[in-house]
């Protein structure tokens, strides 16, 4: 895929890819824009640390799948 406003891959990033298993890895949403949402469409898991409940995105690839761009924009627009 070509870099555009809907897709960007940064293969020079020291963390690329931050998740394994995707052929076309979209870095556009490097930091998940749905982080603050209690319920998001990705595979969110929670961990306890120092008595706090923290989201763990290690197994979530939803924002990095190129086909989910429109879904994310729709969710953020609501």
N, CA, C and O atoms as a GROMACS GRO file, in nm:
protein
  312
    1UNK      N    1   0.084  -0.118   0.000
    1UNK     CA    2   0.000   0.000   0.000
    1UNK      C    3   0.088   0.124   0.000
    1UNK      O    4   0.200   0.123   0.053
    2UNK      N    5   0.038   0.229  -0.059
    2UNK     CA    6   0.112   0.355  -0.062
    2UNK      C    7   0.074   0.442   0.057
    2UNK      O    8  -0.041   0.440   0.102
    3UNK      N    9   0.170   0.518   0.107
    3UNK     CA   10   0.141   0.612   0.214
    3UNK      C   11   0.043   0.717   0.164
    3UNK      O   12   0.057   0.768   0.053
    4UNK      N   13  -0.056   0.748   0.246
    4UNK     CA   14  -0.157   0.847   0.211
    4UNK      C   15  -0.220   0.898   0.340
    4UNK      O   16  -0.170   0.869   0.449
    5UNK      N   17  -0.330   0.975   0.327
    5UNK     CA   18  -0.397   1.023   0.447
    5UNK      C   19  -0.468   0.910   0.521
    5UNK      O   20  -0.506   0.927   0.637
    6UNK      N   21  -0.488   0.793   0.456
    6UNK     CA   22  -0.556   0.680   0.516
    6UNK      C   23  -0.460   0.569   0.563
    6UNK      O   24  -0.499   0.480   0.638
    7UNK      N   25  -0.337   0.577   0.518
    7UNK     CA   26  -0.242   0.470   0.549
    7UNK      C   27  -0.101   0.526   0.553
    7UNK      O   28  -0.062   0.605   0.467
    8UNK      N   29  -0.025   0.485   0.653
    8UNK     CA   30   0.114   0.527   0.664
    8UNK      C   31   0.191   0.418   0.736
    8UNK      O   32   0.151   0.374   0.844
    9UNK      N   33   0.300   0.375   0.679
    9UNK     CA   34   0.386   0.281   0.753
    9UNK      C   35   0.523   0.345   0.771
    9UNK      O   36   0.580   0.401   0.677
   10UNK      N   37   0.573   0.333   0.891
   10UNK     CA   38   0.701   0.393   0.926
   10UNK      C   39   0.799   0.280   0.959
   10UNK      O   40   0.823   0.251   1.075
   11UNK      N   41   0.853   0.220   0.857
   11UNK     CA   42   0.943   0.106   0.876
   11UNK      C   43   1.075   0.147   0.940
   11UNK      O   44   1.151   0.061   0.985
   12UNK      N   45   1.104   0.276   0.945
   12UNK     CA   46   1.226   0.324   1.009
   12UNK      C   47   1.209   0.338   1.160
   12UNK      O   48   1.307   0.361   1.232
   13UNK      N   49   1.088   0.326   1.210
   13UNK     CA   50   1.060   0.338   1.352
   13UNK      C   51   1.128   0.224   1.428
   13UNK      O   52   1.124   0.109   1.384
   14UNK      N   53   1.187   0.254   1.541
   14UNK     CA   54   1.255   0.151   1.620
   14UNK      C   55   1.159   0.047   1.675
   14UNK      O   56   1.202  -0.062   1.713
   15UNK      N   57   1.030   0.079   1.680
   15UNK     CA   58   0.931  -0.015   1.733
   15UNK      C   59   0.854  -0.089   1.624
   15UNK      O   60   0.769  -0.173   1.655
   16UNK      N   61   0.881  -0.061   1.498
   16UNK     CA   62   0.807  -0.122   1.387
   16UNK      C   63   0.846  -0.268   1.369
   16UNK      O   64   0.964  -0.301   1.368
   17UNK      N   65   0.748  -0.354   1.356
   17UNK     CA   66   0.607  -0.333   1.392
   17UNK      C   67   0.587  -0.356   1.541
   17UNK      O   68   0.649  -0.445   1.599
   18UNK      N   69   0.503  -0.278   1.602
   18UNK     CA   70   0.480  -0.292   1.745
   18UNK      C   71   0.389  -0.411   1.775
   18UNK      O   72   0.381  -0.456   1.890
   19UNK      N   73   0.321  -0.462   1.674
   19UNK     CA   74   0.239  -0.582   1.686
   19UNK      C   75   0.277  -0.676   1.572
   19UNK      O   76   0.310  -0.630   1.463
   20UNK      N   77   0.274  -0.803   1.596
   20UNK     CA   78   0.310  -0.903   1.494
   20UNK      C   79   0.184  -0.954   1.425
   20UNK      O   80   0.074  -0.947   1.480
   21UNK      N   81   0.201  -1.006   1.304
   21UNK     CA   82   0.094  -1.076   1.236
   21UNK      C   83   0.017  -1.001   1.130
   21UNK      O   84  -0.076  -1.057   1.072
   22UNK      N   85   0.051  -0.877   1.101
   22UNK     CA   86  -0.020  -0.803   0.997
   22UNK      C   87   0.071  -0.785   0.876
   22UNK      O   88   0.189  -0.751   0.890
   23UNK      N   89   0.014  -0.808   0.758
   23UNK     CA   90   0.092  -0.793   0.635
   23UNK      C   91   0.110  -0.645   0.601
   23UNK      O   92   0.223  -0.601   0.576
   24UNK      N   93   0.001  -0.569   0.598
   24UNK     CA   94   0.005  -0.425   0.574
   24UNK      C   95  -0.020  -0.357   0.708
   24UNK      O   96  -0.134  -0.354   0.756
   25UNK      N   97   0.083  -0.302   0.767
   25UNK     CA   98   0.075  -0.246   0.902
   25UNK      C   99   0.059  -0.095   0.893
   25UNK      O  100   0.148  -0.026   0.843
   26UNK      N  101  -0.054  -0.043   0.940
   26UNK     CA  102  -0.083   0.099   0.934
   26UNK      C  103  -0.038   0.168   1.062
   26UNK      O  104  -0.089   0.139   1.170
   27UNK      N  105   0.058   0.258   1.050
   27UNK     CA  106   0.111   0.332   1.165
   27UNK      C  107   0.036   0.464   1.187
   27UNK      O  108   0.068   0.538   1.280
   28UNK      N  109  -0.062   0.493   1.103
   28UNK     CA  110  -0.132   0.622   1.112
   28UNK      C  111  -0.187   0.646   1.252
   28UNK      O  112  -0.178   0.757   1.303
   29UNK      N  113  -0.243   0.543   1.313
   29UNK     CA  114  -0.294   0.554   1.449
   29UNK      C  115  -0.196   0.486   1.546
   29UNK      O  116  -0.233   0.394   1.619
   30UNK      N  117  -0.074   0.532   1.544
   30UNK     CA  118   0.030   0.474   1.630
   30UNK      C  119  -0.016   0.476   1.775
   30UNK      O  120  -0.010   0.374   1.844
   31UNK      N  121  -0.063   0.588   1.821
   31UNK     CA  122  -0.124   0.598   1.952
   31UNK      C  123  -0.273   0.583   1.931
   31UNK      O  124  -0.333   0.661   1.856
   32UNK      N  125  -0.334   0.486   1.994
   32UNK     CA  126  -0.475   0.456   1.969
   32UNK      C  127  -0.565   0.574   2.004
   32UNK      O  128  -0.565   0.618   2.119
   33UNK      N  129  -0.642   0.626   1.907
   33UNK     CA  130  -0.730   0.740   1.934
   33UNK      C  131  -0.852   0.699   2.018
   33UNK      O  132  -0.928   0.785   2.061
   34UNK      N  133  -0.869   0.570   2.040
   34UNK     CA  134  -0.984   0.523   2.119
   34UNK      C  135  -0.943   0.480   2.260
   34UNK      O  136  -1.019   0.414   2.330
   35UNK      N  137  -0.823   0.518   2.300
   35UNK     CA  138  -0.767   0.476   2.429
   35UNK      C  139  -0.859   0.510   2.546
   35UNK      O  140  -0.877   0.428   2.636
   36UNK      N  141  -0.916   0.627   2.546
   36UNK     CA  142  -0.999   0.671   2.658
   36UNK      C  143  -1.140   0.613   2.657
   36UNK      O  144  -1.214   0.631   2.754
   37UNK      N  145  -1.177   0.543   2.552
   37UNK     CA  146  -1.310   0.483   2.545
   37UNK      C  147  -1.316   0.358   2.631
   37UNK      O  148  -1.226   0.273   2.626
   38UNK      N  149  -1.422   0.345   2.709
   38UNK     CA  150  -1.439   0.226   2.791
   38UNK      C  151  -1.458   0.102   2.704
   38UNK      O  152  -1.402  -0.004   2.731
   39UNK      N  153  -1.538   0.118   2.599
   39UNK     CA  154  -1.564   0.006   2.507
   39UNK      C  155  -1.520   0.049   2.367
   39UNK      O  156  -1.573   0.145   2.311
   40UNK      N  157  -1.424  -0.022   2.312
   40UNK     CA  158  -1.380   0.007   2.178
   40UNK      C  159  -1.385  -0.123   2.096
   40UNK      O  160  -1.396  -0.231   2.155
   41UNK      N  161  -1.378  -0.116   1.965
   41UNK     CA  162  -1.392  -0.236   1.883
   41UNK      C  163  -1.270  -0.326   1.880
   41UNK      O  164  -1.275  -0.436   1.825
   42UNK      N  165  -1.162  -0.282   1.937
   42UNK     CA  166  -1.039  -0.361   1.936
   42UNK      C  167  -1.039  -0.468   2.045
   42UNK      O  168  -1.136  -0.486   2.119
   43UNK      N  169  -0.929  -0.538   2.051
   43UNK     CA  170  -0.913  -0.646   2.150
   43UNK      C  171  -0.842  -0.587   2.272
   43UNK      O  172  -0.720  -0.599   2.287
   44UNK      N  173  -0.920  -0.525   2.358
   44UNK     CA  174  -0.865  -0.461   2.476
   44UNK      C  175  -0.864  -0.558   2.593
   44UNK      O  176  -0.961  -0.630   2.618
   45UNK      N  177  -0.755  -0.558   2.662
   45UNK     CA  178  -0.742  -0.636   2.785
   45UNK      C  179  -0.702  -0.540   2.895
   45UNK      O  180  -0.647  -0.433   2.868
   46UNK      N  181  -0.730  -0.577   3.017
   46UNK     CA  182  -0.694  -0.492   3.130
   46UNK      C  183  -0.598  -0.564   3.223
   46UNK      O  184  -0.605  -0.685   3.241
   47UNK      N  185  -0.508  -0.487   3.281
   47UNK     CA  186  -0.416  -0.540   3.381
   47UNK      C  187  -0.427  -0.452   3.505
   47UNK      O  188  -0.467  -0.336   3.498
   48UNK      N  189  -0.391  -0.508   3.617
   48UNK     CA  190  -0.386  -0.433   3.742
   48UNK      C  191  -0.241  -0.398   3.772
   48UNK      O  192  -0.154  -0.485   3.767
   49UNK      N  193  -0.216  -0.272   3.801
   49UNK     CA  194  -0.081  -0.230   3.836
   49UNK      C  195  -0.091  -0.121   3.943
   49UNK      O  196  -0.156  -0.019   3.923
   50UNK      N  197  -0.026  -0.145   4.053
   50UNK     CA  198  -0.028  -0.051   4.164
   50UNK      C  199  -0.170  -0.012   4.204
   50UNK      O  200  -0.197   0.104   4.236
   51UNK      N  201  -0.260  -0.110   4.200
   51UNK     CA  202  -0.399  -0.087   4.239
   51UNK      C  203  -0.482  -0.015   4.135
   51UNK      O  204  -0.595   0.024   4.164
   52UNK      N  205  -0.429   0.004   4.015
   52UNK     CA  206  -0.502   0.072   3.908
   52UNK      C  207  -0.532  -0.025   3.795
   52UNK      O  208  -0.453  -0.115   3.766
   53UNK      N  209  -0.645  -0.006   3.731
   53UNK     CA  210  -0.685  -0.085   3.614
   53UNK      C  211  -0.635  -0.012   3.490
   53UNK      O  212  -0.674   0.103   3.465
   54UNK      N  213  -0.550  -0.078   3.413
   54UNK     CA  214  -0.486  -0.015   3.298
   54UNK      C  215  -0.516  -0.096   3.172
   54UNK      O  216  -0.512  -0.219   3.173
   55UNK      N  217  -0.545  -0.026   3.063
   55UNK     CA  218  -0.567  -0.094   2.935
   55UNK      C  219  -0.435  -0.150   2.883
   55UNK      O  220  -0.332  -0.083   2.889
   56UNK      N  221  -0.441  -0.270   2.832
   56UNK     CA  222  -0.324  -0.335   2.772
   56UNK      C  223  -0.358  -0.363   2.626
   56UNK      O  224  -0.450  -0.440   2.597
   57UNK      N  225  -0.285  -0.303   2.535
   57UNK     CA  226  -0.312  -0.316   2.392
   57UNK      C  227  -0.215  -0.407   2.319
   57UNK      O  228  -0.210  -0.407   2.196
   58UNK      N  229  -0.139  -0.483   2.392
   58UNK     CA  230  -0.037  -0.568   2.328
   58UNK      C  231  -0.095  -0.664   2.224
   58UNK      O  232  -0.026  -0.697   2.127
   59UNK      N  233  -0.218  -0.707   2.241
   59UNK     CA  234  -0.279  -0.801   2.147
   59UNK      C  235  -0.384  -0.736   2.058
   59UNK      O  236  -0.461  -0.806   1.992
   60UNK      N  237  -0.388  -0.604   2.055
   60UNK     CA  238  -0.488  -0.533   1.975
   60UNK      C  239  -0.423  -0.476   1.849
   60UNK      O  240  -0.329  -0.396   1.857
   61UNK      N  241  -0.473  -0.517   1.734
   61UNK     CA  242  -0.422  -0.465   1.607
   61UNK      C  243  -0.527  -0.385   1.531
   61UNK      O  244  -0.504  -0.344   1.418
   62UNK      N  245  -0.643  -0.362   1.592
   62UNK     CA  246  -0.754  -0.295   1.523
   62UNK      C  247  -0.713  -0.163   1.455
   62UNK      O  248  -0.742  -0.147   1.337
   63UNK      N  249  -0.647  -0.069   1.525
   63UNK     CA  250  -0.613   0.057   1.457
   63UNK      C  251  -0.504   0.044   1.352
   63UNK      O  252  -0.482   0.137   1.274
   64UNK      N  253  -0.435  -0.069   1.350
   64UNK     CA  254  -0.325  -0.089   1.255
   64UNK      C  255  -0.367  -0.165   1.129
   64UNK      O  256  -0.286  -0.184   1.038
   65UNK      N  257  -0.492  -0.208   1.124
   65UNK     CA  258  -0.543  -0.277   1.005
   65UNK      C  259  -0.594  -0.173   0.907
   65UNK      O  260  -0.687  -0.098   0.940
   66UNK      N  261  -0.537  -0.165   0.787
   66UNK     CA  262  -0.574  -0.060   0.691
   66UNK      C  263  -0.724  -0.050   0.664
   66UNK      O  264  -0.774   0.060   0.641
   67UNK      N  265  -0.795  -0.159   0.666
   67UNK     CA  266  -0.938  -0.157   0.637
   67UNK      C  267  -1.023  -0.095   0.746
   67UNK      O  268  -1.143  -0.077   0.727
   68UNK      N  269  -0.965  -0.062   0.861
   68UNK     CA  270  -1.043  -0.008   0.972
   68UNK      C  271  -1.040   0.144   0.981
   68UNK      O  272  -1.095   0.201   1.075
   69UNK      N  273  -0.977   0.210   0.885
   69UNK     CA  274  -0.969   0.356   0.887
   69UNK      C  275  -1.109   0.419   0.896
   69UNK      O  276  -1.133   0.502   0.984
   70UNK      N  277  -1.200   0.380   0.807
   70UNK     CA  278  -1.334   0.439   0.806
   70UNK      C  279  -1.409   0.411   0.936
   70UNK      O  280  -1.481   0.498   0.985
   71UNK      N  281  -1.393   0.293   0.991
   71UNK     CA  282  -1.460   0.258   1.118
   71UNK      C  283  -1.410   0.348   1.230
   71UNK      O  284  -1.490   0.397   1.310
   72UNK      N  285  -1.281   0.372   1.236
   72UNK     CA  286  -1.223   0.456   1.341
   72UNK      C  287  -1.272   0.600   1.327
   72UNK      O  288  -1.309   0.662   1.426
   73UNK      N  289  -1.272   0.651   1.206
   73UNK     CA  290  -1.319   0.789   1.182
   73UNK      C  291  -1.465   0.802   1.221
   73UNK      O  292  -1.504   0.903   1.278
   74UNK      N  293  -1.546   0.701   1.190
   74UNK     CA  294  -1.688   0.703   1.226
   74UNK      C  295  -1.704   0.701   1.379
   74UNK      O  296  -1.786   0.776   1.432
   75UNK      N  297  -1.629   0.619   1.447
   75UNK     CA  298  -1.637   0.611   1.593
   75UNK      C  299  -1.597   0.744   1.656
   75UNK      O  300  -1.662   0.790   1.750
   76UNK      N  301  -1.491   0.805   1.606
   76UNK     CA  302  -1.444   0.931   1.662
   76UNK      C  303  -1.539   1.047   1.634
   76UNK      O  304  -1.540   1.146   1.707
   77UNK      N  305  -1.620   1.034   1.529
   77UNK     CA  306  -1.715   1.139   1.494
   77UNK      C  307  -1.842   1.137   1.575
   77UNK      O  308  -1.919   1.233   1.573
   78UNK      N  309  -1.864   1.029   1.648
   78UNK     CA  310  -1.987   1.019   1.728
   78UNK      C  311  -1.973   1.084   1.863
   78UNK      O  312  -2.068   1.084   1.942
   0.00000   0.00000   0.00000
